[in-house]
């Protein structure tokens, strides 16, 4: 009875719910906040412990997960990872140098420790000694260098080439690997939390990307791409306490939403990712099922190329931004699972996120700006496809309605899924798009918001943004950096060429026999891809 | 008998020619699709440099006809090549999935073919009776419902509510035969719903067609029981169309069950083919389409042989 009452309160009060799911909020923050909302401490406490779920981690057992975002063409080559299934598998059988911990701090993995030169240009990563790959080979600094170089250089086929393009040299120094950067970057360790970055065994200086030998807490027992993976505990793991809770895992690729949900409801699997949001209210009511949602930095973006009329006009862009129905977007397209966006790419998961920066829905102001731009009654095309994000076609219709109210005629062009990222995105003047979460501010800003960015999909060339991003990179004083990133947020929100109505929420569902801990890490869905190691079966 | 042998050989040769033509059509078709595997794999992260690097690594920077000839050269030596997407051996990828596909198809066929024959004969025997009408309504209803709907309804009742059968077909190389049968029950029942009606109605129609013939009337006049007339006299002459419809249904079971595979997470060939097309993984698409085309050719050939063998007029032409 008590439980259902609590749930009712959670439903009634979305503000409290957001505070409850925000990974940055601690128990103390929450109780103070709940007090301010007029709840007693006991009530607040009960709410908080509801969040902790099955609270004591338990070792052992066999966990079965059903994940979508898998493909029969999946490969062990980490340079080609772009989907959740392979990210989770690789996090279980391989290691990185650095991990994003559940509290979103940088946690040492195969790098035991690291230090930077004062200008943050030269970084020394001390590599853990006595670590063995699953095939018995000892981990050497050469393996680490080869694993880094996989993503560098002209011949690299890696998806993450851009992430590592700031590295000018990598070399071995005793038990350490020295990484030299072209410009100072205080976030250098965060580069090595990127999911494309796995440490693999090497031969003659080349990483063996297809090898099933990792150093991770699980052995890759069976791997059938797009079908199933079986993992078993690595008895020889270097990690403290074995680095994982469940003894073994079966990870099944289940692309069909209904199939994934019925597998969970019937108990065939313990964990699924991305339950269909359309039916989530019903799934919530099923006995024995928990819904887990984590605020993410995934941004639903709508880039306008700022070198094309009418998008080159700031008043025109402002008019569109002011008439974009953000709450409706969250309610109707994301079914409530999202956080309000403000037309800049740094989401609520970042330490520097400025929660006071808001873009209000104001049709009068929008009309005023449209008039000033001289583009009243103009017709624009929006190239849209559900490939860019689920619900993009619905979103386009929502925009069409609201922009119509100020006198902008939106023509929705449904683009084919195939080749969307080559023929539409970064080509057409205005399209639907998304940007996945990055662990640190610099990674998203450098890749898409500098004049020199490789994927500058809004063609933004803003001297102030360029200056701030480069300065923040080398700034080791956290307060100063935060101030710089906040200014960047304000400039891009006001002058930039992208409409970001909302940031996403990662949603997963588990049987109530699964424990997940007090906090769930961000960076990617499923606890940053680390859930196989961190979650347990009670 | 020599005639049949000659025909089989002739048809076999034509079949190989068909396979060759199919392989060209598929190759050209996939080439015409926008984008290639390098772009498909790298997705949003594709930059001109790493797309070019990946193309070079996969040998896609060579002209199309050279790649096609290379592929044939490999096939002639029994080497299907490796998947471009994950560099795994295609023969290995396909063996596991083909055996699953065949297992599901045979299970569904083993139940539905005898059922279709029995239902069809009985429907012809008691035509226009309540039995005839109800069996027609039920099977036609089943074939009219989309497969995914049937599948979801079965899952709802038999796996979520009753828990008798799993909704996931969690099959691997070590799954025992009995366990496999248990796992494919729901997918097989779904497929039966699709093919039963066609076969049953074809059996019924072909027999009823013959019942108007003079020799059947003669049999009736001799005072033979109805069932005996149908089974002994009508059915043997109805085999040709029945064999054809069975062949087509079997071919459908092998090549057309991707929806059922998706809903039940059954690791069959269909899903592999669909994924490979969207990845532009040409060698895998080629291998799958060769298997599918080969299945059609072989089954049609079998159906023709059956029709000829059961028809003395075709067996001894003047």
Interface residues (C-beta under 8 A of the other chain):
Chain A: X66 X71 X72 X73 X74 X75 X76 X77 X80 X82 X154 X155 X156 X157 X158 X159 X160 X161 X162 X210 X222 X224 X225 X226 X227 X228 X250 X252 X253 X254 X255 X256 X258 X259 X262 X263 X265 X266 X268 X269 X416 X418 X419 X421 X422 X423 X425 X454 X455
Chain B: X33 X34 X35 X39 X40 X41 X42 X43 X44 X45 X46 X47 X49 X50 X53 X54 X57 X83 X85 X86 X87 X88 X93 X96 X152 X155 X156 X159 X160 X163 X166 X167 X168 X170 X172 X262 X263 X264 X265 X267 X271 X272 X275 X276 X278 X279 X281
